[in-house]
Amino acid sequence: MNTIPRPEHPNPQFERRDWINLNGKWEFEIDTGVSGIDREFFKRTSLNSEITVPFCPESVLSGIGNTDFLNSVWYLKKFKLPKGTKGKKVILHFGAVDYESYIYINTEKAFYHIGGYSSFEVDITKYLKYGEENIITVCAIDKKGSKASGKQSDKYGSYGCFYTRTTGIWQTVWLELVPKNYVKRVKYYPMPEQKSLLIEAETVGDEEFFAECSYRGKKVGEVKARLHDGTSRLVLPLDELHLWEEGKGRLYDLNITYGKDSVKSYFGIRTAGFDKKNFLLNSKPLFLRTVLDQGYYKEGIYTAKDEDELKRDIKLSLDAGFNGARLHQKVFEPRFLYHCDKAGYLVFGEIGNWGLDVSDISCLPDFLDEWIEVINRDFNHPSIVGWCPLNETWDYENRHQNDGLIKSMYYATKAQDSTRPCIGTSGNYQVVSDIYDIHDYLQKKDEFEGIYLAKDIDTMLKEYDGTHDWVSKYQNSSEWKDYPIFVSEYGGIRWDKADVGGWGYGDAPKTEEEFFERYEYLTKAIINSPYVCGFCYTQLYDVEQEVNGLYTYEREPKFDMQKIKAITQAERKIK
């Protein structure tokens, strides 16, 4: 039996055979006063307790379970390199560490990283000892402040829609052994009209780059070229075109070699975008029937205990009739996106921006750097059909949001990825975006239908502004009438069978029949609105005290899911 937690390769879209999973037992110490660097903890050969990586110390699965504020924590791992390593580069990878990371190898500082959601890597070759024991030491500093922290609570306990915090390492840590000349990264640009794939490859050294493509075991294309240090572009022609579509994750396998380096990968061929009224997948209108997925787990908090938990949440969503999700206020791990890719499951990639002082432009550099790292890491996943760098940018401590910050995030996103649409801000004050994004937690039938089933778009937007007076504080919705409209949060119907006073939106229905009635009239009003291109229901499952999920926190169905599915997938009847 494999005793390493989360033993699977963390990035199946860029997988080498020669890798070492470092998950499992690490030495651990809480540094309450954030004085460990001054006290030179990085020179220690042991720490005072133990933790199971990749689970955060707040979680049960970590073996620690300390949910108080952990301003700084330290990790230590001893390892020996396998025989035959000398002459290869050794790359140390961290899936995610919240929030500031100091990485030491054999007491020497090797790297510093800011950001709790993005992955990073360190070439540690020059710090290593061969034939001897090596020590990795990690200091993670996660002090409370105006940094991006998503739904992590700023109080001792969870409340409202804020949940248990995550500190330190919360995704897989691994080593990769690569030859002197190797492929650093690749980006895939699908070109269905040209029946080909554009590959942008960043390489180290001078070698022949060779990519061989197959579909369901049959070879369907190849490309080769001599490349040098830096970034190059190659076109891979495809003998057969199989489009990635809703519910049909048609993926091509791709094997890449570069001298002695070998990488196993995959890709999907599809396009995603909007016209003035619709979301378009492969240039065809597709109504978005999505759900809010927070990516929280009862035992692991930010981290699934195993791969089955990742796959389960996609299945639960599909069982409820949804064709995708907003991956909300968190960056989900590549392994989850891999299963979305396989399932033909459409998702919007986000980052946990809540906690960021959006009134202060000085917050931009670190946050933008992290967001660009996220885009570059997840660029190749066909399941990601749009980006959303910001969610509900409220005024911060009575200071108006800095619109320049919001604009910078949007334009940087589009510059980094011109192939996908960008929701500049999901809900609240819109500044610049590819769509008009609405959050609407109205619960009353007449009010809700009065907006979405209005006689024309001008009336709809006027009704929306009139009912939601906070929207018009800084804008007039009519300015967005030529944009597609996405109701990216609605519902949030509170339902708690245990009746323990959990949190949710609006008054809780008194009976299950009343719940179904409300879910139906809210959902069908959006489905039958000629002005809306899709919805996102809040939410897939309960999280801690928030009880507006269709499933419990343990992922048990709260309702007859066939009835939920029938409503979710109701036919559009546009008058």
C-alpha positions in Angstrom: 0.0 0.0 0.0 1.3 3.4 -1.0 1.7 5.5 2.2 2.6 8.8 0.5 -0.5 11.1 0.5 -1.5 12.4 -2.9 1.0 10.1 -4.7 -0.2 11.0 -8.2 1.8 13.3 -10.5 0.6 16.8 -9.6 0.7 18.1 -13.2 -0.4 15.5 -15.8 -0.1 18.0 -18.6 3.7 18.3 -18.1 4.8 15.0 -16.7 8.3 13.5 -16.6 9.1 9.9 -15.5 12.1 11.1 -13.5 10.4 12.7 -10.5 10.3 12.2 -6.7 7.2 12.9 -4.6 8.2 14.6 -1.4 4.7 14.4 0.3 4.4 12.7 3.6 6.0 13.4 7.0 8.0 16.6 7.4 9.3 18.1 10.5 7.3 21.2 11.6 7.3 24.1 14.0 5.0 27.1 14.6 6.8 30.4 14.8 4.2 32.6 16.5 6.4 35.7 16.8 7.7 35.5 13.2 11.2 35.5 14.6 12.5 32.3 13.1 14.6 33.9 10.4 16.3 36.2 13.0 16.8 33.1 15.2 18.2 31.2 12.1 15.8 28.3 12.1 17.1 27.6 8.6 20.4 26.4 10.2 18.6 23.8 12.3 18.7 20.1 11.5 15.4 19.3 13.3 12.1 21.0 14.3 9.9 20.3 17.3 7.0 18.5 15.8 5.7 16.6 12.6 3.2 17.4 9.9 1.8 15.5 6.9 2.4 17.4 3.7 0.6 18.6 1.5 -2.1 19.3 4.1 -2.2 22.7 5.8 -1.6 22.8 9.6 -5.2 23.9 10.2 -6.5 20.6 8.7 -7.2 17.3 10.4 -5.3 15.5 7.7 -2.1 17.3 8.5 -2.0 15.8 12.0 -1.8 19.3 13.5 -5.4 20.7 13.4 -4.5 24.2 14.8 -7.1 26.7 13.5 -5.8 29.7 15.3 -3.8 32.5 13.4 -0.5 30.9 12.4 1.7 33.9 11.5 4.6 31.8 10.5 5.4 28.1 10.2 8.6 26.2 9.4 9.0 22.9 7.5 12.1 20.6 7.3 12.6 17.6 5.0 15.7 15.4 4.8 16.3 13.4 1.6 19.0 11.7 -0.4 19.3 11.9 -4.2 19.1 8.6 -6.1 22.2 7.2 -7.8 22.9 8.6 -11.2 21.6 12.0 -10.4 24.9 13.8 -10.8 25.1 15.7 -14.1 21.4 16.4 -14.1 19.5 19.5 -12.9 17.4 19.0 -9.8 14.3 21.2 -9.8 12.2 21.6 -6.6 8.5 22.3 -7.2 5.9 23.6 -4.8 2.2 23.4 -5.9 1.3 26.2 -3.6 2.5 27.7 -0.3 0.4 30.3 1.5 1.7 33.1 1.6 5.3 34.3 1.6 7.8 31.5 1.1 11.5 31.4 2.0 13.2 28.2 0.6 16.5 27.0 2.0 18.6 24.1 0.8 21.3 22.9 3.2 21.0 26.2 5.2 21.5 28.4 2.2 18.6 30.6 0.9 17.7 29.4 -2.5 14.4 31.2 -3.3 11.8 33.7 -2.1 8.2 33.6 -3.4 5.1 35.8 -2.8 1.6 34.4 -3.3 -0.5 31.7 -1.7 -2.1 30.3 -4.9 0.5 30.1 -7.6 3.0 27.3 -8.2 6.7 27.9 -8.3 9.9 26.0 -8.9 13.6 26.3 -7.8 16.7 25.0 -9.5 18.5 23.6 -6.4 21.3 21.8 -8.2 24.2 24.0 -6.9 23.1 23.7 -3.3 23.1 19.9 -3.2 25.4 17.2 -1.7 25.7 14.0 -3.6 25.9 10.7 -1.7 24.9 12.6 1.5 21.8 13.7 3.2 20.2 17.0 2.1 17.8 19.3 3.9 15.0 21.4 2.5 13.8 24.1 4.9 10.7 26.2 4.2 9.6 29.2 6.1 6.0 30.3 5.3 4.8 33.7 6.6 1.1 34.3 6.5 0.4 37.4 8.7 -3.0 39.0 8.6 -3.1 42.0 6.3 -4.4 43.5 3.0 -3.3 40.5 0.9 -5.3 38.2 -1.4 -6.7 35.5 0.9 -10.0 34.5 -0.7 -12.6 33.1 1.7 -10.1 32.6 4.5 -11.6 34.1 7.7 -10.1 37.3 9.1 -11.5 36.4 12.5 -10.6 33.6 14.9 -13.5 31.5 13.7 -15.5 31.1 10.5 -18.5 33.3 9.9 -20.9 34.1 7.0 -19.2 33.1 3.8 -15.7 33.1 5.3 -14.1 29.8 6.3 -11.1 28.2 8.0 -7.7 29.6 7.0 -4.9 27.8 5.2 -1.3 28.4 6.1 1.9 27.1 4.5 2.2 24.2 2.1 -1.1 23.0 0.7 -0.2 21.3 -2.5 2.2 18.6 -3.6 6.0 19.2 -3.2 8.2 17.3 -5.7 11.6 17.0 -7.3 12.2 16.7 -11.0 15.5 15.4 -12.5 16.2 17.0 -15.9 19.1 16.8 -18.3 21.3 19.8 -18.9 19.3 20.7 -22.1 15.5 20.5 -21.4 12.1 21.9 -22.1 11.2 24.5 -19.5 7.6 25.0 -20.5 5.1 24.9 -23.4 2.0 26.8 -24.3 -0.7 25.5 -26.7 -2.7 27.6 -29.0 -5.5 25.5 -30.7 -6.2 26.5 -34.3 -9.2 24.4 -35.4 -9.8 26.2 -38.6 -6.2 25.4 -39.6 -6.6 21.9 -38.3 -3.4 22.3 -36.2 -1.9 23.3 -32.9 0.6 26.1 -32.4 3.2 25.2 -29.8 5.2 27.8 -28.0 8.2 26.2 -26.4 10.6 27.6 -23.9 13.8 25.5 -24.0 17.2 25.5 -22.4 20.2 24.4 -24.6 20.5 23.5 -28.3 18.7 20.3 -29.3 16.1 18.9 -31.7 12.5 19.4 -30.5 10.2 16.6 -31.5 6.5 16.4 -30.7 4.4 13.4 -31.6 0.6 13.6 -31.3 -1.9 10.7 -31.0 -5.7 10.5 -30.6 -7.0 7.4 -28.8 -3.8 5.5 -29.6 -3.6 6.5 -33.2 -0.8 8.8 -34.4 -2.3 11.9 -36.0 0.6 14.3 -36.3 4.2 15.3 -35.5 6.5 18.3 -35.8 10.3 18.6 -35.3 12.8 21.5 -35.4 16.2 22.5 -34.1 15.7 24.9 -31.2 18.0 27.0 -29.0 17.8 28.8 -25.7 14.7 30.9 -25.4 11.2 30.8 -26.8 10.2 29.3 -30.2 6.9 28.6 -32.0 6.1 25.5 -34.1 2.9 24.5 -35.9 1.8 20.9 -35.4 -0.6 19.8 -38.3 -3.3 17.3 -37.3 -4.5 14.5 -39.6 -7.8 14.4 -37.7 -9.8 17.1 -36.0 -11.6 16.2 -32.9 -13.1 19.2 -31.1 -13.2 19.5 -27.3 -16.9 20.2 -26.5 -19.4 20.4 -23.6 -19.5 16.9 -22.0 -17.0 15.5 -24.5 -13.4 16.0 -23.4 -11.7 14.9 -26.6 -8.0 15.1 -25.7 -5.0 14.5 -27.8 -1.9 12.8 -26.2 1.4 14.6 -26.9 4.9 13.2 -26.3 7.7 15.7 -26.4 11.4 15.0 -26.6 14.3 17.5 -26.5 17.6 15.7 -26.7 17.6 13.5 -23.6 14.6 15.2 -22.1 11.1 13.7 -22.4 7.7 15.1 -21.4 4.3 13.5 -21.5 1.4 16.0 -22.2 -2.0 16.4 -23.8 -4.2 19.1 -25.3 -7.7 19.9 -26.5 -8.8 21.7 -29.6 -11.5 24.3 -29.0 -12.2 28.1 -29.1 -14.0 30.1 -26.4 -15.5 33.6 -26.5 -18.6 35.8 -26.5 -20.5 37.7 -29.1 -23.0 40.4 -28.1 -25.5 38.0 -26.7 -24.0 34.5 -26.3 -21.1 32.5 -24.9 -19.5 30.7 -27.9 -17.8 27.4 -27.7 -16.2 26.5 -31.1 -18.0 29.5 -32.5 -21.4 28.1 -31.6 -23.8 29.5 -28.9 -23.8 27.5 -25.7 -25.9 28.5 -22.6 -23.7 28.4 -19.5 -25.4 26.4 -16.7 -22.7 26.6 -14.1 -22.3 26.3 -10.4 -20.2 27.9 -7.7 -17.5 25.6 -6.5 -15.5 26.8 -3.5 -12.9 24.0 -3.5 -13.1 23.3 0.3 -12.9 19.9 1.9 -14.0 19.0 5.4 -10.8 17.1 6.3 -8.2 18.9 4.1 -9.7 22.4 3.9 -8.0 23.7 0.7 -6.6 20.2 -0.2 -8.5 17.1 -1.3 -7.4 14.0 0.6 -7.1 12.0 -2.6 -7.8 12.1 -6.3 -11.2 10.6 -5.9 -12.4 13.7 -4.0 -11.3 15.8 -7.0 -13.3 13.7 -9.5 -16.3 13.4 -7.2 -17.1 17.1 -7.2 -17.2 17.2 -11.0 -19.5 14.2 -11.0 -21.8 15.8 -8.4 -22.1 18.9 -10.5 -22.9 16.9 -13.6 -25.4 14.9 -11.7 -27.2 18.2 -10.8 -27.3 19.1 -14.5 -24.6 21.7 -14.6 -22.1 21.9 -17.5 -19.4 23.8 -15.6 -18.4 25.8 -12.7 -16.9 29.1 -11.4 -13.8 27.9 -9.4 -14.5 30.5 -6.8 -12.0 32.6 -4.8 -9.3 30.0 -5.0 -6.9 28.6 -7.7 -7.6 24.9 -8.1 -4.8 22.5 -8.5 -3.8 21.2 -12.0 -5.0 17.7 -11.2 -8.5 18.9 -10.7 -8.3 20.8 -14.1 -7.1 17.6 -15.7 -10.4 15.8 -14.7 -12.3 18.8 -16.0 -10.5 18.5 -19.3 -11.4 14.8 -19.5 -15.0 15.4 -18.7 -15.7 18.3 -21.1 -16.5 20.4 -18.0 -16.3 24.2 -18.6 -14.8 26.3 -15.8 -13.8 29.9 -15.2 -10.4 30.3 -13.5 -10.2 32.6 -10.6 -7.9 33.7 -7.8 -8.8 34.5 -4.2 -8.7 38.3 -4.4 -10.8 39.0 -1.3 -8.7 40.6 1.4 -6.8 42.7 -1.1 -7.0 46.4 -0.6 -8.3 47.4 -4.0 -8.2 51.1 -3.1 -4.4 51.0 -2.9 -2.5 50.7 -6.2 0.6 49.6 -4.3 -1.2 46.2 -3.9 -1.0 45.6 -7.6 2.6 44.4 -8.3 2.6 41.3 -6.0 -1.0 40.4 -6.8 -0.5 40.8 -10.6 2.7 38.8 -10.5 0.9 35.9 -8.8 -2.0 36.1 -11.2 0.3 35.9 -14.3 1.9 32.9 -12.7 -1.5 31.3 -12.5 -2.4 32.1 -16.1 0.9 30.7 -17.3 0.5 27.5 -15.3 -3.0 26.7 -16.4 -3.0 28.2 -19.9 -3.1 24.8 -21.6 -6.3 23.4 -20.0 -9.1 23.4 -22.5 -11.7 23.3 -19.7 -10.8 26.8 -18.7 -13.0 28.9 -21.0 -12.5 32.3 -19.2 -10.5 34.1 -16.6 -11.8 36.1 -13.6 -9.1 37.9 -11.7 -11.4 39.8 -9.4 -14.6 39.0 -7.6 -16.9 41.7 -6.0 -14.4 44.6 -5.6 -16.1 46.5 -2.8 -14.9 49.8 -1.4 -12.2 49.1 1.1 -12.6 50.7 4.6 -14.7 53.6 3.1 -12.1 54.2 0.3 -13.4 53.8 -3.3 -11.7 51.0 -5.3 -8.9 52.1 -7.5 -10.3 51.7 -11.0 -6.7 51.8 -12.4 -6.0 48.6 -10.5 -9.0 46.8 -11.9 -8.1 48.0 -15.4 -4.5 46.8 -15.0 -5.7 43.3 -14.0 -8.0 43.1 -17.0 -5.5 44.3 -19.6 -2.7 42.2 -18.2 -4.9 39.2 -18.4 -5.8 39.9 -22.0 -2.1 40.5 -22.9 -1.1 37.2 -21.2 -3.9 35.3 -22.9 -5.7 36.6 -25.9 -7.4 33.3 -26.6 -10.0 33.5 -23.7 -12.5 36.1 -22.5 -11.9 37.9 -19.3 -14.5 38.9 -16.7 -12.9 42.0 -15.4 -14.8 41.9 -12.1 -17.4 39.3 -11.2 -20.4 41.3 -9.8 -20.4 44.7 -8.2 -18.7 47.7 -9.8 -17.9 47.0 -13.4 -15.0 48.9 -14.9 -13.7 47.0 -18.0 -14.7 43.5 -19.0 -15.6 41.3 -22.0 -19.1 40.7 -20.4 -21.5 42.4 -18.0 -21.3 40.2 -14.9 -24.2 40.3 -12.4 -24.7 38.9 -8.9 -28.3 38.8 -7.9 -29.5 37.1 -4.6 -33.1 38.3 -4.9 -35.4 35.6 -3.7 -38.9 36.9 -4.5 -40.5 35.6 -7.7 -42.1 38.8 -8.9 -39.0 40.9 -8.4 -36.7 38.4 -10.0 -38.9 37.7 -13.0 -39.6 41.4 -13.4 -35.9 41.9 -14.1 -35.0 38.9 -16.3 -38.2 38.6 -18.2 -38.6 42.3 -18.9 -39.9 43.4 -22.3 -36.5 44.7 -23.6 -32.9 45.1 -22.5 -33.3 48.7 -21.4 -36.1 47.9 -19.1 -34.3 44.9 -17.7 -31.2 46.9 -16.8 -33.3 49.8 -15.4 -35.2 47.3 -13.2 -31.9 45.7 -12.1 -30.5 49.0 -11.1 -33.7 50.0 -9.4 -33.8 46.9 -7.3 -30.1 46.9 -6.5 -29.4 50.4 -5.5 -25.8 49.6 -4.6 -25.0 48.8 -8.2 -25.7 52.4 -9.4 -23.4 53.9 -6.8 -20.6 54.1 -9.4 -22.2 53.1 -12.7 -25.3 52.9 -14.8 -26.0 49.4 -16.1 -27.4 50.7 -19.3 -23.8 51.5 -20.3 -23.3 47.7 -20.7 -26.4 46.9 -22.8 -24.3 45.9 -25.8 -22.4 43.3 -23.8 -23.4 39.7 -23.1 -24.9 39.4 -19.6 -23.8 36.6 -17.2 -25.6 36.1 -13.9 -22.6 34.6 -12.3 -24.1 34.3 -8.8 -27.7 33.8 -7.8 -29.9 31.6 -5.6 -27.8 30.8 -2.5 -31.0 29.3 -1.0 -30.5 28.4 2.6 -31.4 24.8 3.4 -30.3 23.1 6.6 -32.1 19.9 7.6 -30.4 19.9 11.0 -31.8 23.4 11.5 -28.7 24.6 13.4 -28.9 28.2 12.2 -26.5 28.0 9.3 -25.8 31.0 7.1 -27.3 31.6 3.6 -29.1 34.1 1.5 -32.6 35.2 2.2 -35.2 33.5 4.3 -34.9 29.7 4.3 -37.8 27.8 2.6 -40.1 26.2 5.2 -40.5 23.0 3.2 -38.6 21.0 0.6 -41.4 21.7 -1.9 -40.9 25.4 -1.3 -37.2 25.0 -2.0 -37.9 23.3 -5.3 -40.4 26.0 -6.2 -37.9 28.8 -5.5 -35.0 27.0 -7.3 -37.3 26.6 -10.3 -38.6 30.1 -10.7 -35.2 31.7 -10.1 -33.4 29.3 -12.5 -36.0 29.4 -15.3 -36.3 33.2 -15.2 -32.6 33.3 -16.2 -32.9 30.4 -18.7 -35.8 32.1 -20.4 -34.3 35.6 -20.4 -33.3 36.6 -24.0 -30.7 39.0 -22.5 -28.6 36.5 -20.5 -26.0 34.1 -21.8 -25.7 31.9 -18.7 -26.0 31.4 -14.9 -23.9 30.3 -12.0 -25.9 28.9 -9.0 -24.6 29.4 -5.4 -23.5 26.8 -4.6 -22.6 23.1 -5.2 -22.1 22.0 -1.6 -22.3 23.5 1.9 -19.0 24.9 3.4 -18.7 24.9 7.2 -21.5 27.2 8.4 -22.7 28.2 5.0 -25.6 26.0 4.2 -26.8 27.0 0.7 -25.3 24.0 -1.1 -27.2 21.4 -3.1 -25.1 18.9 -1.3 -23.9 18.8 2.3 -20.2 19.5 3.2 -19.8 15.8 3.3 -21.1 15.8 -0.3 -24.4 14.0 0.5 -27.3 15.1 -1.7 -29.8 17.3 0.2 -32.5 16.9 -2.4 -33.8 14.6 -5.2 -31.0 15.4 -7.7 -33.0 14.2 -10.6 -35.5 17.0 -9.9 -32.7 19.5 -9.5 -31.2 18.3 -12.8 -34.5 18.6 -14.7 -34.7 22.3 -13.6 -31.1 23.1 -14.2 -31.3 21.6 -17.8 -34.7 23.1 -18.6 -35.2 24.0 -22.3 -34.9 27.7 -23.1 -38.2 29.3 -24.1 -37.4 32.7 -25.5 -40.4 34.8 -26.4 
